Amino acid sequence: MAQVLEFKLPDLGEGLTEAEIVRWLVNVGDVVAIDQPVVEVETAKAMVEVPCPYGGVVTARYGEEGTELPVGAPLLTVAVGASSAVDGSEAGPAAEPASAPSAASGESSGNVLVGYGTGAPAARRRRIRPAVPGAAPAAPAERAPAPAAPAAPAYVEPTPAPAAQPAVAGHAALNGSVAVPDAGVGPVPVISPLVRRLARDNGLDLRQLTGSGPDGLILRADVERAMAAAEAPPVPAAGAAAPTTTAAPVATATAPAAVAQTGMRGERIPLRGVRGAVADKLSRSRREIPEATCWVDADATELMAARAAMNAAGGPKISLIALLARICTAALARHPELNSTVDMEAREIVRLPEVHLGFAAQTERGLVVPVVRGAQSRSAESLSAEFARLTEVARQGALTPADLTGGTFTLNNYGVFGVDGSTPIINHPEAAMLGVGRIVPKPWVHKGELAVRQVVQLSLTFDHRVCDGGTAGGFLRYVADCVEHPSVLLRTL
């Protein structure tokens, strides 16, 4: 007898309490193996494939793509030990995946994250084919026994859709018609979850696109071209009569209700995912941390010249943010108060032994802060390589929760946006953040004479509970001195 087991959204770690369903990897009726990924979810930290710890037949899914579920909510149910109908006949024990547990044993891997499986061989997913119209239904005695758990939804064979009805609805073709993908086509050649989301949000069927990447891989540019083609008005055929009516815009059903509830008009964007996590964290920072900001202008001409000399000497290129990070770690060694956190319950300041340096990075998913571990022991070359690696992973949307948590100090280079200064909000529960503006030529008094120098504004936002202005000013002054005279840094290395 089959045993129906319910798989719930697991705790993905790092204090995450919910996740959004991005893409289902299995359908009702598919046979899954232990630890086979069944759904792709997006948390406030990263995109994650969630494997199912049970092997068997998927009997139900909970939540459509785009639905946000809390941790512990049901994801799907699996009939463990049930035989599955393939090609209209009953499959014997040989059709069951080798790694699928029996109903008596109730085995499962107990693992929930990709890469932590038991090593069971992946089973080929098989869909239960619907009965042929007009064929006699199978006798009740020949069907698999009903699941033992009454609370879980039993699996029901899907009934075939009418022949005139499209197989997939909601995907607009390029000229306004409905695209019907072939159900027998294999996996769509797309790697990036961001490309899938872009296509889904704009109603594009990826099966109808031809990829321009290697081996037909569909890239973001391919989706954007399809979007542009979809927005272009169709060209009428020669001699065709002009349309006499114009389609009325489709009104959303939820907008009037929202306006009626609040009396406010305008587009409503849910605060969830990365945007929601940023909103929660910054709001908490402003509520709990009594922050203050000090700033100073510094002549970065010598630092820029030193960087140019390093890169001209050969070897891996040294980035400017890596040099600034190296200066920060040296400054934190002199002022450890700023590499700390506050435990208000114990009423203690906790000084941290290592510098895990976060840096703000703007991506398509929003602002993220990857963390460079053990930055205090890295050279400028090592920092450059790690900054480049994490930045590329962030742009691909593949940062893990571990990449985005555990920071002790943040470096924010907002100069890339063409602005000079800012008053950053501290990345809770850290105690400080250094902001760096753009480096631009400005009039500057150099050696008693007016000259044009490369000037940058540095701003330090700090938690006033961990130190006073004297400590914060000493930290910022040391950073500015190293920027103006890089040789100062050599004395502390």
C-alpha positions as CSV (number, residue, x, y, z in Angstrom):
1,M,0.0,0.0,0.0
2,A,1.3,3.5,-0.9
3,Q,2.2,5.9,1.8
4,V,1.6,9.6,1.1
5,L,4.2,11.8,2.6
6,E,4.0,15.6,2.8
7,F,7.2,17.6,2.0
8,K,7.2,21.1,3.6
9,L,9.3,24.1,2.7
10,P,12.4,23.6,4.8
11,D,14.3,26.1,6.9
12,L,16.9,27.4,4.4
13,G,19.0,28.9,7.2
14,E,20.2,32.4,8.1
15,G,16.9,33.4,9.7
16,L,14.9,33.2,6.4
17,T,11.2,32.8,7.1
18,E,9.7,32.6,3.6
19,A,10.5,32.0,0.0
20,E,8.9,32.7,-3.4
21,I,8.3,29.8,-5.8
22,V,10.1,30.7,-9.0
23,R,9.8,27.5,-11.0
24,W,8.4,24.0,-10.5
25,L,10.9,21.3,-11.6
26,V,8.3,18.5,-11.4
27,N,4.6,18.0,-12.2
28,V,1.9,16.0,-10.6
29,G,2.4,12.4,-11.8
30,D,6.2,12.6,-12.1
31,V,8.3,10.0,-10.5
32,V,11.1,11.6,-8.3
33,A,14.1,10.1,-6.7
34,I,15.4,10.9,-3.2
35,D,17.1,14.3,-3.1
36,Q,16.0,15.2,-6.6
37,P,15.4,19.0,-7.0
38,V,11.7,19.6,-7.2
39,V,11.3,23.4,-7.1
40,E,13.3,26.5,-7.5
41,V,12.7,29.2,-4.9
42,E,13.9,32.7,-4.3
43,T,14.7,33.9,-0.8
44,A,15.8,37.2,0.4
45,K,19.3,36.0,0.0
46,A,19.6,33.9,-3.1
47,M,18.0,31.5,-5.6
48,V,17.9,28.0,-4.3
49,E,16.9,24.6,-5.8
50,V,15.1,22.6,-3.1
51,P,15.4,18.7,-3.3
52,C,12.8,16.4,-1.9
53,P,13.9,13.9,0.7
54,Y,11.4,11.3,-0.5
55,G,11.2,9.1,-3.6
56,G,8.0,8.2,-5.3
57,V,5.2,9.7,-7.3
58,V,4.2,13.4,-7.0
59,T,0.5,13.5,-6.1
60,A,0.0,17.2,-5.4
61,R,1.8,20.6,-5.5
62,Y,1.0,23.6,-3.3
63,G,1.4,27.1,-4.7
64,E,1.7,28.5,-8.2
65,E,4.9,30.1,-9.5
66,G,5.2,33.5,-8.0
67,T,3.5,32.5,-4.7
68,E,5.3,33.3,-1.5
69,L,5.2,30.5,1.1
70,P,6.4,30.6,4.8
71,V,8.9,28.1,6.1
72,G,7.0,25.0,7.1
73,A,4.2,25.3,4.6
74,P,3.4,22.3,2.4
75,L,5.3,22.2,-0.9
76,L,4.1,18.9,-2.4
77,T,3.0,15.3,-1.5
78,V,4.7,12.2,-2.6
79,A,3.2,8.7,-2.8
80,V,6.0,6.5,-1.5
81,G,5.9,2.8,-2.5
82,A,3.1,3.3,-5.0
83,S,3.4,1.8,-8.5
84,S,2.9,4.3,-11.3
85,A,1.0,3.9,-14.6
86,V,3.2,4.3,-17.6
87,D,1.8,4.0,-21.1
88,G,-1.6,3.2,-19.7
89,S,-0.4,0.0,-17.9
90,E,0.6,-0.6,-14.3
91,A,4.3,-0.5,-13.6
92,G,5.7,-3.2,-11.5
93,P,8.3,-3.0,-8.8
94,A,11.0,-2.6,-11.4
95,A,9.6,0.8,-12.5
96,E,10.1,2.2,-9.0
97,P,13.4,4.3,-8.7
98,A,16.1,2.3,-7.1
99,S,16.5,5.0,-4.4
100,A,12.8,5.3,-3.6
101,P,12.0,4.2,-0.1
102,S,9.3,1.6,0.5
103,A,6.2,2.4,2.5
104,A,7.3,0.0,5.2
105,S,10.8,1.5,5.6
106,G,9.8,5.1,5.3
107,E,13.3,6.0,4.3
108,S,14.3,9.5,3.3
109,S,17.6,11.4,3.1
110,G,16.6,14.0,5.5
111,N,18.5,16.5,3.4
112,V,17.0,19.6,1.9
113,L,19.7,21.6,0.2
114,V,21.3,20.9,-3.2
115,G,24.7,19.2,-2.9
116,Y,23.9,17.4,0.4
117,G,22.2,14.4,-1.0
118,T,22.8,10.7,-0.3
119,G,24.2,10.0,-3.7
120,A,21.2,8.1,-4.9
121,P,21.0,7.8,-8.7
122,A,18.8,10.4,-10.3
123,A,15.6,8.8,-11.8
124,R,14.2,9.8,-15.1
125,R,11.0,11.8,-14.6
126,R,8.0,10.1,-16.2
127,R,4.6,11.6,-16.7
128,I,1.5,9.4,-16.3
129,R,-0.1,9.6,-19.7
130,P,-3.9,10.4,-19.7
131,A,-6.2,7.7,-20.9
132,V,-6.9,7.7,-24.6
133,P,-10.4,9.2,-25.4
134,G,-12.9,6.5,-26.0
135,A,-10.9,3.7,-24.4
136,A,-12.5,1.7,-21.6
137,P,-11.4,2.8,-18.2
138,A,-9.2,0.4,-16.2
139,A,-11.0,-1.8,-13.7
140,P,-10.9,-0.5,-10.1
141,A,-9.2,-3.7,-9.0
142,E,-6.3,-3.0,-11.3
143,R,-5.6,0.5,-9.9
144,A,-3.1,1.3,-7.2
145,P,-4.5,1.2,-3.7
146,A,-5.6,4.4,-2.1
147,P,-3.1,6.3,0.1
148,A,-3.2,5.4,3.8
149,A,-3.1,9.0,5.0
150,P,-6.6,10.5,4.7
151,A,-5.4,14.1,5.3
152,A,-3.1,14.2,2.3
153,P,-4.7,14.7,-1.2
154,A,-4.8,11.5,-3.2
155,Y,-3.3,11.3,-6.6
156,V,-5.9,11.5,-9.4
157,E,-5.0,10.7,-13.0
158,P,-5.2,13.9,-15.1
159,T,-8.0,13.9,-17.7
160,P,-7.1,14.9,-21.2
161,A,-7.9,18.4,-22.2
162,P,-10.2,19.0,-25.3
163,A,-8.3,18.9,-28.5
164,A,-9.2,22.4,-29.5
165,Q,-7.9,23.9,-26.2
166,P,-4.2,25.0,-26.2
167,A,-1.9,23.0,-24.0
168,V,-0.5,26.1,-22.2
169,A,-2.3,29.4,-21.7
170,G,-1.0,32.8,-20.7
171,H,2.1,32.9,-23.0
172,A,1.7,35.6,-25.6
173,A,3.3,35.0,-29.0
174,L,5.3,37.7,-30.7
175,N,2.4,38.9,-32.9
176,G,-0.3,38.7,-30.2
177,S,-1.3,35.1,-30.8
178,V,-1.1,32.3,-28.2
179,A,2.1,30.2,-28.3
180,V,1.5,26.5,-27.7
181,P,4.7,24.7,-26.9
182,D,5.1,21.1,-27.9
183,A,4.7,18.9,-24.8
184,G,7.3,16.5,-26.1
185,V,10.1,19.0,-26.4
186,G,13.0,18.6,-24.0
187,P,14.4,21.1,-21.4
188,V,14.5,24.7,-22.5
189,P,18.2,25.7,-23.1
190,V,18.3,28.4,-20.4
191,I,20.8,28.5,-17.5
192,S,20.1,31.9,-15.8
193,P,17.1,32.0,-13.5
194,L,17.0,35.8,-14.2
195,V,16.4,35.1,-17.9
196,R,13.6,32.7,-17.0
197,R,12.0,35.3,-14.7
198,L,12.3,38.0,-17.3
199,A,10.6,35.9,-19.9
200,R,7.8,34.8,-17.5
201,D,7.1,38.3,-16.3
202,N,6.7,39.5,-19.9
203,G,4.5,36.5,-21.0
204,L,7.1,35.0,-23.3
205,D,7.4,31.3,-24.0
206,L,11.0,30.3,-24.0
207,R,10.3,27.3,-26.1
208,Q,9.4,29.6,-29.0
209,L,12.8,31.5,-28.9
210,T,16.0,30.6,-30.6
211,G,19.1,31.2,-28.5
212,S,22.1,33.1,-29.7
213,G,24.5,31.6,-27.1
214,P,26.7,28.5,-27.4
215,D,24.7,25.4,-28.4
216,G,21.6,27.5,-28.7
217,L,21.6,28.8,-25.2
218,I,19.0,31.5,-24.6
219,L,20.5,34.7,-23.3
220,R,19.0,37.8,-21.8
221,A,19.5,39.6,-25.1
222,D,17.4,37.0,-26.9
223,V,14.5,37.6,-24.4
224,E,14.9,41.4,-24.7
225,R,14.7,41.2,-28.5
226,A,11.6,39.1,-28.3
227,M,10.1,41.7,-25.9
228,A,10.8,44.5,-28.3
229,A,9.3,42.5,-31.2
230,A,6.2,41.8,-29.1
231,E,5.8,45.6,-28.4
232,A,6.1,46.6,-32.0
233,P,2.8,46.9,-33.9
234,P,2.1,44.1,-36.4
235,V,2.6,45.2,-40.1
236,P,-0.7,44.7,-42.0
237,A,-0.6,42.6,-45.1
238,A,-0.9,44.4,-48.5
239,G,-4.5,45.0,-49.5
240,A,-5.8,44.0,-46.0
241,A,-8.6,46.2,-44.6
242,A,-7.6,48.4,-41.7
243,P,-9.2,47.5,-38.4
244,T,-12.2,49.5,-37.5
245,T,-12.0,49.1,-33.7
246,T,-9.2,49.4,-31.2
247,A,-8.9,46.9,-28.4
248,A,-9.7,48.4,-25.0
249,P,-7.0,48.1,-22.3
250,V,-7.4,45.3,-19.9
251,A,-8.2,46.6,-16.4
252,T,-6.8,44.9,-13.4
253,A,-9.2,43.5,-11.0
254,T,-7.2,44.1,-7.9
255,A,-6.4,47.8,-8.4
256,P,-9.8,49.2,-7.6
257,A,-10.0,47.1,-4.5
258,A,-6.7,48.4,-3.3
259,V,-7.6,52.0,-4.0
260,A,-10.9,51.5,-2.2
261,Q,-9.1,50.2,0.9
262,T,-6.5,52.9,1.2
263,G,-7.8,55.7,-0.9
264,M,-4.4,55.9,-2.6
265,R,-3.8,55.6,-6.4
266,G,-0.8,54.3,-8.2
267,E,1.1,51.1,-8.9
268,R,1.6,48.8,-6.0
269,I,4.7,46.7,-5.7
270,P,4.9,44.0,-3.0
271,L,7.8,44.4,-0.6
272,R,9.2,40.9,-0.8
273,G,12.3,39.0,-1.9
274,V,15.5,41.1,-1.9
275,R,13.5,44.4,-1.8
276,G,11.6,43.2,1.2
277,A,14.7,42.0,3.0
278,V,16.5,45.3,2.4
279,A,13.4,47.3,3.7
280,D,13.3,45.2,6.9
281,K,17.0,45.4,7.6
282,L,17.3,49.1,7.0
283,S,14.2,49.9,9.0
284,R,15.6,47.8,11.9
285,S,18.9,49.6,11.6
286,R,17.3,53.0,11.9
287,R,15.2,51.9,14.8
288,E,17.9,50.2,16.9
289,I,21.2,51.9,16.0
290,P,21.9,55.5,17.1
291,E,24.1,56.3,14.1
292,A,26.2,59.3,13.4
293,T,28.2,60.3,10.3
294,C,31.5,62.2,9.7
295,W,33.2,62.8,6.5
296,V,36.4,64.3,5.0
297,D,37.7,65.1,1.5
298,A,41.0,63.4,0.6
299,D,43.5,63.8,-2.2
300,A,43.6,60.4,-4.0
301,T,46.2,61.4,-6.6
302,E,49.0,59.4,-5.0
303,L,46.7,56.3,-4.4
304,M,45.7,56.3,-8.1
305,A,49.4,56.6,-9.1
306,A,50.4,53.7,-6.8
307,R,47.6,51.5,-8.3
308,A,48.8,52.4,-11.8
309,A,52.4,51.5,-10.9
310,M,51.2,48.1,-9.4
311,N,49.3,47.2,-12.5
312,A,52.1,48.3,-14.8
313,A,54.5,46.0,-13.0
314,G,52.6,42.9,-14.4
315,G,50.6,40.2,-12.7
316,P,46.9,40.3,-11.8
317,K,45.3,43.7,-11.9
318,I,44.6,45.4,-8.6
319,S,41.2,47.1,-8.2
320,L,40.7,50.3,-6.5
321,I,38.1,48.9,-4.1
322,A,40.7,46.2,-3.1
323,L,43.2,49.0,-2.1
324,L,40.5,50.8,-0.1
325,A,39.6,47.5,1.6
326,R,43.2,46.9,2.5
327,I,43.3,50.4,4.0
328,C,40.0,49.6,5.9
329,T,41.4,46.5,7.5
330,A,44.5,48.3,8.6
331,A,42.4,51.1,10.1
332,L,40.2,48.5,11.9
333,A,43.3,46.9,13.5
334,R,44.0,50.4,15.0
335,H,40.4,51.0,16.0
336,P,38.8,47.6,16.8
337,E,35.7,49.3,18.3
338,L,34.3,49.7,14.8
339,N,34.6,46.0,14.1
340,S,32.1,45.0,16.7
341,T,28.4,44.5,17.4
342,V,26.1,45.4,20.3
343,D,24.3,42.8,22.4
344,M,21.6,44.9,24.1
345,E,20.1,41.9,26.0
346,A,23.4,41.3,27.7
347,R,24.3,45.0,27.5
348,E,27.7,44.2,26.1
349,I,29.8,45.3,23.1
350,V,31.2,42.3,21.3
351,R,34.5,43.0,19.6
352,L,35.0,40.6,16.7
353,P,38.4,39.0,16.1
354,E,38.2,38.8,12.3
355,V,37.1,41.3,9.6
356,H,34.5,39.9,7.3
357,L,34.2,42.8,4.9
358,G,30.9,43.3,3.1
359,F,30.7,45.5,0.0
360,A,27.6,46.9,-1.6
361,A,26.8,45.6,-5.1
362,Q,23.9,46.7,-7.3
363,T,22.4,43.8,-9.3
364,E,19.3,43.2,-11.4
365,R,17.7,41.7,-8.2
366,G,18.5,44.8,-6.2
367,L,21.2,45.9,-3.7
368,V,23.1,43.0,-2.2
369,V,26.1,42.9,0.1
370,P,28.4,40.0,-0.5
371,V,31.0,39.3,2.2
372,V,34.7,38.7,1.9
373,R,35.7,36.4,4.7
374,G,38.9,37.0,6.6
375,A,39.7,40.2,4.8
376,Q,42.3,41.2,7.4
377,S,44.6,38.5,6.3
378,R,44.3,39.0,2.5
379,S,46.6,40.9,0.3
380,A,45.5,43.5,-2.3
381,E,45.8,40.9,-5.0
382,S,43.7,38.3,-3.1
383,L,41.1,41.0,-2.3
384,S,40.9,42.0,-6.0
385,A,40.3,38.4,-7.0
386,E,37.6,37.8,-4.3
387,F,35.8,41.0,-5.1
388,A,35.7,40.1,-8.8
389,R,34.5,36.6,-8.1
390,L,31.7,37.6,-5.7
391,T,30.6,40.5,-8.1
392,E,30.2,38.1,-11.0
393,V,28.3,35.6,-8.9
394,A,26.0,38.4,-7.7
395,R,25.3,39.5,-11.3
396,Q,24.3,35.9,-12.1
397,G,21.9,35.8,-9.1
398,A,23.7,32.8,-7.7
399,L,24.9,34.1,-4.3
400,T,24.3,31.7,-1.5
401,P,23.0,32.7,2.0
402,A,26.5,32.2,3.3
403,D,27.9,34.7,0.8
404,L,25.5,37.4,2.0
405,T,25.7,37.0,5.8
406,G,28.2,37.3,8.6
407,G,29.7,40.7,7.7
408,T,31.4,42.8,10.4
409,F,32.1,46.0,8.5
410,T,30.8,47.3,5.1
411,L,32.6,49.2,2.4
412,N,30.2,51.1,0.1
413,N,31.5,52.6,-3.1
414,Y,28.7,54.8,-4.3
415,G,31.1,56.8,-6.4
416,V,30.2,54.4,-9.3
417,F,26.9,56.1,-9.5
418,G,28.5,59.5,-10.1
419,V,27.8,61.0,-6.7
420,D,30.2,62.6,-4.3
421,G,28.8,62.0,-0.8
422,S,26.2,60.1,1.1
423,T,25.1,59.2,4.7
424,P,24.9,55.4,4.6
425,I,22.6,53.4,6.8
426,I,24.6,50.8,8.8
427,N,24.1,47.2,7.7
428,H,22.6,45.8,11.0
429,P,24.0,44.3,13.2
430,E,27.4,45.8,12.2
431,A,28.8,49.0,13.9
432,A,30.1,51.0,11.0
433,M,30.2,51.6,7.2
434,L,32.7,53.5,5.1
435,G,31.3,55.3,2.1
436,V,33.4,56.3,-0.9
437,G,32.4,58.9,-3.4
438,R,33.6,59.4,-7.0
439,I,37.2,60.5,-7.6
440,V,37.2,63.6,-9.7
441,P,39.6,66.4,-10.6
442,K,39.2,69.4,-8.3
443,P,41.2,72.4,-7.3
444,W,43.4,71.5,-4.3
445,V,46.2,73.2,-2.3
446,H,49.2,70.9,-2.9
447,K,52.6,71.8,-1.4
448,G,51.4,75.4,-0.8
449,E,50.2,75.9,-4.3
450,L,46.8,75.6,-6.0
451,A,46.7,72.5,-8.3
452,V,44.2,70.2,-9.9
453,R,44.2,66.9,-7.9
454,Q,42.1,63.7,-7.9
455,V,39.8,64.3,-4.9
456,V,37.4,61.8,-3.2
457,Q,35.0,62.3,-0.3
458,L,35.0,59.6,2.4
459,S,32.1,59.3,4.9
460,L,31.9,57.1,8.0
461,T,28.6,56.2,9.6
462,F,29.1,54.6,13.0
463,D,27.1,53.2,15.9
464,H,27.5,55.8,18.6
465,R,27.0,53.1,21.3
466,V,30.4,51.4,20.4
467,C,32.5,54.6,20.4
468,D,32.5,58.4,20.5
469,G,33.4,60.9,17.8
470,G,37.1,60.8,18.7
471,T,37.5,57.1,17.8
472,A,35.4,57.5,14.6
473,G,37.4,60.6,13.6
474,G,40.6,58.8,14.2
475,F,39.6,55.9,12.0
476,L,38.5,58.2,9.2
477,R,41.6,60.4,9.4
478,Y,43.8,57.3,9.2
479,V,41.9,56.1,6.1
480,A,42.3,59.6,4.5
481,D,46.0,59.7,5.3
482,C,46.5,56.3,3.6
483,V,44.6,57.5,0.6
484,E,46.7,60.7,0.3
485,H,50.0,59.0,1.2
486,P,49.9,55.2,0.5
487,S,53.3,54.9,2.1
488,V,51.7,55.4,5.5
489,L,50.0,52.1,5.0
490,L,53.3,50.3,4.5
491,R,54.3,51.1,8.1
492,T,51.5,48.9,9.4
493,L,51.8,46.0,7.1
